[in-house]
Amino acid sequence: MPTPFESATLNLKLFEMRRELMLREARQWFLMDFNPGSFEELLALAGGERNREFRMVLSYWEMAASLVTSRAIEADAFRAAHNEFVSTLAKVQPFLAETRAVMGEPDFCKHMEAVM
């Protein structure tokens, strides 16, 4: 298990990464404007002109969550510092089974799910 200091250090590095302009803009779009009501709507939104933002946000949070599942960051410390991943996963969670099947990626968002 990481020490509290090691968890804090990695949590701070993740926070610093979130401040990068492109990721900040992508997260803003995802949290405010990405609101699929169906799997078809998710495909249209994620596969359109905002595909880059969709992939950026989900890959960032999946990478961050993988630091928890690999035990580099203590889970409670991560959840206390980064609650945005909950809202992010909630937007795609209803469509995960279909998304995984269509993409042929059975592990899509698995680290986020595990941390949730």
N, C-alpha and C positions, 0 to 999 in steps of 0.2 A: 504494500500500500504506500502511496506517496505521503510524504509528510504534509502537514498543513501549509508549510511554507511553499513546498513544491506545487501543491494544488493552487494556492493563491497566485503564484508566479505564472502558471499556465493560464489561469482564469484571466489575469491581467493582460497577457499576450493575446488571448482571444478577443478581449474587449478592444485592444488596440487595433486588431485586424478589422473589427466592425466599423471603425472610424474611417477606413479607406473610402474615398468618394464613390467609386463605382459600386462597391458593396453596399454602402449606405443608401444610394439611390435605388438599387435593386431591392433591398429590404423594405424601403418605403413603399415601392410599388407593390411588392408581395403582400405586405400587411394591410395596405389601404385599398388597393384596386383589384387584387387577385382574389376573387370570390366565386369560384365555380359552384354551380348548383347541380351539376351532373358530370358524369365522366366525359361526355361529349364536349361539354363546356370547358372542362379541364384541358382536354386535348387541343381545343381551339385556342385557348389562352396560352398554354404552355408551348404550343407548336408554332405560334405566330411570331410577330415581331419582337415579342418579349421572351423568347426562348432562352436567350442568354441570361436574363435576369432570373428566370425560373430555375435554371440549372445552377446559377451562382449561389442563390439563397439556399437551395436544398443541399448542395454539395458542401457549403460552408457549415451548415448546422449538422450535417451527417458527419463531417470530419471532426467537428467539435465534440459531438456525442461519442465518436469512436475513441476519443481520449479518455472518456469515462469507462466505456466498456473494456478498454484495454488496461484500465486501472492506473492510467497516468494522472488522472484527476479524480479526486474523491467525489462520489455521486452527489451527496448532499451539498457540498461546496459548489459544484457546478450548477445544480438546480437553483440554489440561492442566488447565484450571480447572473444566470442567463435564462430568465423565464420566457424570453421571446421565442425560444425554440418550441415551446408548447403551442403557441398560437400558430407557428409555422406548420407544425405537424398536423394540427387540427384542421387546417385547410385542405390537406391532401389525404388524410387518414381515411375518410369515407370511400376513397377511390383507390386505395393502395393495392388491393387484390387485382383489380382490373389493370391498373398501371403496370404492376409487376408482370402480369401475363403478357400484355401487349409489348412491353419493352424486352421481355425475356430476361428480366433482372429480378430473380426471386428475393434478393437481399436489399432491394431499393428501400431506403429509409429504415433499415433494421436497427441501426444503432440509436436513432432517435426514438424508435418505439421502445427499445430496451431501457433507455434512460427515463422515459416517461413513466 
